[in-house]
Amino acid sequence: MKKSLFIHIIVFSSFVLLCLNAFAKENVKIYQQGLEGYYQVQDAIITNLFVQDTNGNGVTAREGYLRAFHQFYEARTLIRFKDISLPYNVDFVRAELKLVVTDRIGGMMLAGYYLDKPWDIESESLGWKNRMDDQPWSEPGGSADVIQGKSFIINGFSGEGIQEKIIPLDNEVVLNWLKQPSKNFGILITMLDKDASAWIHSSEDPQQSYRPQLILYYE
């Protein structure tokens, strides 16, 4: 009888530990513009539209929809979540990026890259050629200023309008953002398909739930 009771106690204790571990992994910190007083999302689009008339810098938009576009000109999206952190004395597990995209085409593919050079959302020079005042991208469009070997793909678009995409992010990169905030340069999103265009809901979207989210999991 004692042996049976002892076994039941062990089994029950193991079950409790498993439940506690599962619960611990459910801890989440969400960063989204306007959520719980957070207003540190920076996003913009840089384009090579009218580069011949702008000394190579194209047209930049800091408000409204974000775009990943590749037709008669190209548009790329910059997104950065500044001032991110986790509660004290916890372990980072993983991170996701949530985007809401309006897509009327279907079948397209976007690519995301982790930037390794700073850019300044406040700079009037930010664009296809420059990342900040008097500081050009290594190559126009920013695609050379990324962490090599680190990228992600966004696909599975249906063409049926508003769609939510949740993208797993590279753990090493995000952990570095948390440990060294000065190295958090955000993400560059480009369109891989020619003659395709995606409209990404920005941090200014009137509907807060459509704004980009950085989701951090910890235990």
Phi, psi and omega in degrees: 000315179296320179297317179297318179296319180298317179297319179297320179296317179298314181297315180296318179297319178296320179296317180298317179297318178298318179295318179296319178296318179296319179295319181300323182286353179274355180296130186224140171239123183248129174251121179208139182305122178089352181274120178054040175078012180270125181223047184243019174278131176240126178214151182197166170241140173245142184221160174260025175289130179061033179299331181291340182255359186232026181057035175087000187267348176068202181245131181244142176232128181254355181228161180085197181300149167269154182223145165237114198215138177211088177228246178281348165214175184239140175234139178232149184256137171249132176222134175218134173257103182275161173054053177260150179199171174239162176302156182297141171063040173239166179253126175292136181251304182195172181219151176225151171250126177251124177237146171250124187237134171265120186228123178247007185253308181085149174077002184278170182221129176252155175237141177241140181228151179264118184288144177242015175227145179287155172221155188241110181296335182275347184285132175292344181274350182302128180181203183294325182266319187247144176261343175193181182304123175060018179232104180279157166298155178300323171223149180306138178094350174082356188289346177271348183259053182232161177286119184294139178080004180237115180198173176211161180245140173242116181216199181077027180282137186262343185080012185259024176100224186290126181223141179262131179238128176246119188246121174295133179260162181288122184299319182298317180295311183294321177298323177293323175302319183289320183280326182230080183306331180291347179260006179274098181254002175081204193230146173246128179243130181233161175266128180271338183262131175288153180062032178229155182212133175241138177255112182260125180293132191264180179290349177263003185303134180302330178268109187301324183295344179273349183288151179303146178233139166254120185248118181251129177254139182210166177217000000 
